[in-house]
Amino acid sequence: MRKAIFPGSFDPVTNGHMDIISRAAGMFDTLVVGVFKNVRKQSFLPVEGRIQALREATADIANVEVVSFDGLLPDYMKTNDIKVIVRGLRSVTDYEYEQGQAQIINQLNPELDTIFFLTKPEFSCVSSSMVREIYHFNGGIAPLVPKSVITAIEYFSNK
């Protein structure tokens, strides 16, 4: 079985992420979307809110599983028999960062490979941090994210 993982904080998931998910899901028998808490950033949505939004947004893609995990990605991959990491690239800056990450992961486990998907031009300026900033200043984020993100934000901001 061809199995891959698309890891990220997805805080929140954007339409750019969704494009990568749908394209990668077409290449693998199973695509695991792995949500983790980025220890270097303050969370916008709790992990459970991100998982809920992703599950709703991917409900029509049968071979996508949304999970959360802690610890090192190569350890999770070994435990779950996953050999391929999917990453999206918006720019040269993304490539430089992701190349370093892929090399470190490969040093930790040489059996793992990373494949890169180039973002479609219409998503090249969309990032989770940009969505958070627009939302913070009461701007409209609906064109940038799946509807499930709006629902999650409304639910978790009312708690």
C-alpha positions as CSV (number, residue, x, y, z in Angstrom):
1,M,0.0,0.0,0.0
2,R,1.3,3.4,-0.9
3,K,1.0,5.6,2.1
4,A,2.2,9.2,2.8
5,I,1.9,11.8,5.4
6,F,1.3,15.6,5.1
7,P,2.4,16.9,8.4
8,G,1.8,20.5,9.7
9,S,0.4,22.6,12.3
10,F,-2.5,23.7,10.0
11,D,-3.3,26.6,12.4
12,P,-5.6,27.1,10.5
13,V,-5.8,24.9,7.4
14,T,-6.0,27.1,4.3
15,N,-7.3,26.5,0.8
16,G,-3.6,26.1,-0.2
17,H,-3.3,23.2,2.2
18,M,-6.5,21.7,0.8
19,D,-5.1,21.9,-2.7
20,I,-2.0,20.0,-1.7
21,I,-4.1,17.4,0.2
22,S,-6.4,16.7,-2.7
23,R,-3.5,16.5,-5.2
24,A,-1.5,14.2,-2.9
25,A,-4.5,12.0,-2.1
26,G,-4.7,11.2,-5.8
27,M,-1.2,9.8,-5.7
28,F,-1.4,7.6,-2.7
29,D,-3.6,4.8,-1.4
30,T,-3.7,6.6,2.0
31,L,-2.8,10.2,2.8
32,V,-2.4,10.8,6.5
33,V,-2.8,14.5,7.4
34,G,-0.8,14.8,10.6
35,V,-1.6,17.7,12.9
36,F,0.9,18.7,15.5
37,K,1.3,21.5,18.0
38,N,4.1,23.8,16.8
39,V,6.1,24.3,20.0
40,R,7.6,27.4,18.5
41,K,4.3,29.2,18.0
42,Q,1.3,30.3,20.1
43,S,-1.8,28.4,18.9
44,F,-4.6,30.2,17.2
45,L,-7.0,27.1,17.3
46,P,-6.5,24.2,19.7
47,V,-5.4,20.9,18.1
48,E,-8.9,19.5,18.4
49,G,-10.3,22.4,16.5
50,R,-7.8,22.0,13.7
51,I,-8.5,18.3,13.5
52,Q,-12.3,19.0,13.4
53,A,-11.9,21.6,10.7
54,L,-9.6,19.2,8.6
55,R,-11.9,16.2,9.0
56,E,-14.9,18.3,7.8
57,A,-12.9,19.8,4.9
58,T,-11.6,16.4,3.8
59,A,-14.8,14.4,4.4
60,D,-15.3,13.9,0.6
61,I,-11.8,12.5,0.1
62,A,-12.1,8.9,1.0
63,N,-8.4,8.0,1.4
64,V,-7.5,10.9,3.7
65,E,-7.0,10.2,7.5
66,V,-6.6,13.2,9.9
67,V,-4.6,12.4,13.0
68,S,-2.6,14.3,15.6
69,F,0.7,13.2,17.0
70,D,3.4,14.2,19.4
71,G,7.1,13.5,19.1
72,L,9.4,13.2,16.1
73,L,7.8,12.7,12.7
74,P,10.2,9.8,11.7
75,D,9.1,7.9,14.8
76,Y,5.4,8.3,14.0
77,M,6.1,7.3,10.4
78,K,8.0,4.1,11.5
79,T,5.2,3.1,13.9
80,N,2.6,3.6,11.2
81,D,4.6,2.2,8.2
82,I,4.7,5.4,6.3
83,K,7.7,6.1,4.0
84,V,6.8,9.3,2.2
85,I,6.4,12.9,3.5
86,V,4.4,15.4,1.4
87,R,5.3,19.1,1.6
88,G,3.9,22.1,-0.2
89,L,6.2,24.9,-1.6
90,R,5.0,28.5,-2.2
91,S,8.4,30.1,-2.7
92,V,12.2,29.7,-2.8
93,T,12.2,30.5,0.9
94,D,9.8,27.5,1.6
95,Y,12.1,25.3,-0.5
96,E,15.2,26.3,1.5
97,Y,13.5,25.6,4.8
98,E,11.9,22.3,3.6
99,Q,15.1,21.1,2.1
100,G,16.8,21.4,5.5
101,Q,13.9,19.6,7.2
102,A,14.0,16.8,4.6
103,Q,17.7,16.3,5.0
104,I,17.5,16.1,8.8
105,I,14.6,13.6,8.6
106,N,16.6,11.5,6.1
107,Q,19.5,11.5,8.5
108,L,17.2,10.3,11.3
109,N,15.8,7.6,9.0
110,P,17.3,7.1,5.5
111,E,14.3,5.0,4.4
112,L,12.1,8.1,4.4
113,D,11.6,10.3,1.3
114,T,10.1,13.8,1.0
115,I,8.2,14.9,-2.1
116,F,7.4,18.5,-2.8
117,F,4.2,19.9,-4.4
118,L,4.5,23.4,-5.9
119,T,1.6,25.5,-4.9
120,K,-0.8,26.8,-7.5
121,P,-0.2,30.5,-8.2
122,E,-3.6,31.5,-6.7
123,F,-2.4,30.1,-3.3
124,S,1.2,31.3,-3.3
125,C,0.5,34.2,-1.0
126,V,-1.8,32.3,1.3
127,S,-0.4,31.2,4.7
128,S,-1.9,30.3,8.0
129,S,0.0,33.2,9.6
130,M,-1.5,35.6,7.0
131,V,-5.0,34.2,7.7
132,R,-4.5,34.7,11.5
133,E,-3.4,38.3,10.9
134,I,-6.3,39.1,8.6
135,Y,-8.7,37.6,11.1
136,H,-7.1,39.5,14.0
137,F,-7.8,42.8,12.2
138,N,-11.4,41.7,11.5
139,G,-10.8,41.1,7.8
140,G,-12.6,38.5,5.8
141,I,-10.9,35.1,5.6
142,A,-13.7,33.2,3.9
143,P,-11.9,33.2,0.5
144,L,-8.7,31.8,2.0
145,V,-10.0,28.9,4.1
146,P,-12.5,26.0,4.0
147,K,-15.9,26.8,5.6
148,S,-15.0,24.3,8.4
149,V,-12.3,26.7,9.6
150,I,-14.9,29.5,10.0
151,T,-17.1,27.1,12.0
152,A,-14.1,26.1,14.2
153,I,-13.1,29.7,14.9
154,E,-16.7,30.6,15.8
155,Y,-17.0,27.5,18.1
156,F,-13.7,27.9,19.9
157,S,-13.7,31.6,20.2
158,N,-17.0,31.4,22.1
159,K,-15.6,29.2,24.8
